[in-house]
Amino acid sequence: MNNNAMFEELTFIPHRGSTNCIQARKDFDNGCTISVVTGDGMYGDIDVNDFYNSTFEVAAFDNNNQFIRLTPSDDVIGHRTKNEVNEIMTALRDDPESLRVDATDS
């Protein structure tokens, strides 16, 4: 599968409980899940002129539905481009442990 096609598999819907936000979720065959959000109050901004230039907040979950820490200080990582979301999706599908960052890492 073309890695860029992975982002295309995300179906964005209105974010529950937030206005002017959208969310998407994808479950992988290995049991991992990605959550991608953007909009007001999120660590991402919607580009109304070209959605593919938006930035996104990403959370990843392992096959036990536990957060995979993506930064030393948080379970989520914000302001990711479409290409960066594709990279995270590929890693989550192929090698989820490669994404895990310890709280002590810098």
LINNORMO-V547941 format. One record per residue. RES is the residue in one letter. SS is DSSP state (~ for helix, > for strand, _ for the rest). OMEGA is omega in radians with two decimals (999 if undefined). D_FIRST is the distance of its C-alpha to the first C-alpha in Angstrom with 2 decimals. Layout:
res=RES ss=SS omega=OMEGA d_first=D_FIRST
res=RES ss=SS omega=OMEGA d_first=D_FIRST
//
This chain:
res=M ss=_ omega=3.05 d_first=0.00
res=N ss=_ omega=-3.09 d_first=3.77
res=N ss=~ omega=3.13 d_first=6.09
res=N ss=~ omega=3.13 d_first=8.52
res=A ss=~ omega=-3.12 d_first=7.09
res=M ss=~ omega=3.13 d_first=7.81
res=F ss=~ omega=-3.14 d_first=11.38
res=E ss=~ omega=3.12 d_first=11.53
res=E ss=_ omega=3.13 d_first=11.18
res=L ss=_ omega=3.07 d_first=14.39
res=T ss=_ omega=-3.11 d_first=17.53
res=F ss=_ omega=3.11 d_first=20.49
res=I ss=> omega=3.08 d_first=23.90
res=P ss=> omega=3.14 d_first=27.34
res=H ss=_ omega=3.13 d_first=27.88
res=R ss=_ omega=3.08 d_first=30.48
res=G ss=_ omega=3.14 d_first=33.68
res=S ss=_ omega=3.07 d_first=32.93
res=T ss=_ omega=3.13 d_first=33.60
res=N ss=_ omega=3.08 d_first=31.58
res=C ss=> omega=3.04 d_first=28.53
res=I ss=> omega=-3.10 d_first=25.20
res=Q ss=> omega=3.03 d_first=22.83
res=A ss=> omega=-3.13 d_first=19.44
res=R ss=> omega=3.08 d_first=18.32
res=K ss=> omega=3.05 d_first=15.24
res=D ss=> omega=3.13 d_first=15.68
res=F ss=_ omega=-3.11 d_first=13.28
res=D ss=_ omega=-3.12 d_first=13.85
res=N ss=_ omega=3.11 d_first=15.80
res=G ss=_ omega=3.11 d_first=18.25
res=C ss=_ omega=-3.11 d_first=17.51
res=T ss=> omega=3.01 d_first=17.63
res=I ss=> omega=3.03 d_first=17.24
res=S ss=> omega=-3.11 d_first=19.86
res=V ss=> omega=3.13 d_first=19.78
res=V ss=> omega=3.03 d_first=23.06
res=T ss=> omega=3.09 d_first=24.88
res=G ss=> omega=-3.10 d_first=28.34
res=D ss=_ omega=3.10 d_first=32.00
res=G ss=_ omega=3.13 d_first=32.78
res=M ss=_ omega=3.06 d_first=29.27
res=Y ss=_ omega=3.13 d_first=28.04
res=G ss=_ omega=-3.09 d_first=26.20
res=D ss=_ omega=3.11 d_first=27.45
res=I ss=_ omega=3.01 d_first=26.41
res=D ss=_ omega=-3.06 d_first=26.72
res=V ss=_ omega=3.13 d_first=28.34
res=N ss=_ omega=-3.14 d_first=28.05
res=D ss=_ omega=-3.07 d_first=24.31
res=F ss=~ omega=-3.10 d_first=22.27
res=Y ss=~ omega=3.03 d_first=19.48
res=N ss=~ omega=3.08 d_first=22.30
res=S ss=_ omega=2.98 d_first=23.12
res=T ss=_ omega=-2.94 d_first=23.01
res=F ss=> omega=2.99 d_first=22.02
res=E ss=> omega=-3.04 d_first=23.35
res=V ss=> omega=2.96 d_first=20.97
res=A ss=> omega=3.13 d_first=21.91
res=A ss=> omega=-3.12 d_first=20.05
res=F ss=> omega=3.12 d_first=21.42
res=D ss=_ omega=-3.07 d_first=21.30
res=N ss=_ omega=3.00 d_first=21.52
res=N ss=_ omega=-3.13 d_first=25.25
res=N ss=_ omega=3.07 d_first=24.70
res=Q ss=_ omega=3.09 d_first=26.23
res=F ss=> omega=2.88 d_first=25.36
res=I ss=_ omega=-3.10 d_first=23.51
res=R ss=_ omega=-3.07 d_first=25.77
res=L ss=_ omega=3.06 d_first=23.86
res=T ss=> omega=3.12 d_first=27.06
res=P ss=_ omega=-3.03 d_first=30.42
res=S ss=_ omega=-3.06 d_first=32.17
res=D ss=> omega=3.08 d_first=29.88
res=D ss=_ omega=-3.13 d_first=27.20
res=V ss=> omega=3.06 d_first=25.41
res=I ss=> omega=-3.04 d_first=24.41
res=G ss=> omega=3.05 d_first=25.24
res=H ss=> omega=3.10 d_first=24.84
res=R ss=> omega=3.07 d_first=21.16
res=T ss=_ omega=3.07 d_first=19.54
res=K ss=~ omega=-3.14 d_first=16.33
res=N ss=~ omega=3.10 d_first=14.77
res=E ss=~ omega=3.05 d_first=16.44
res=V ss=~ omega=3.08 d_first=15.18
res=N ss=~ omega=-3.13 d_first=11.53
res=E ss=~ omega=3.12 d_first=12.77
res=I ss=~ omega=3.12 d_first=14.57
res=M ss=~ omega=3.14 d_first=11.81
res=T ss=~ omega=3.13 d_first=9.75
res=A ss=~ omega=-3.14 d_first=13.16
res=L ss=~ omega=3.11 d_first=14.10
res=R ss=~ omega=-2.97 d_first=11.30
res=D ss=~ omega=-3.06 d_first=11.80
res=D ss=_ omega=-3.04 d_first=15.43
res=P ss=~ omega=-3.12 d_first=17.28
res=E ss=~ omega=3.12 d_first=20.56
res=S ss=~ omega=-3.14 d_first=19.56
res=L ss=~ omega=-2.98 d_first=19.92
res=R ss=_ omega=3.11 d_first=23.36
res=V ss=_ omega=3.08 d_first=26.30
res=D ss=_ omega=3.12 d_first=29.86
res=A ss=_ omega=-3.13 d_first=32.52
res=T ss=_ omega=3.10 d_first=34.46
res=D ss=_ omega=3.08 d_first=31.79
res=S ss=_ omega=999 d_first=32.55
//
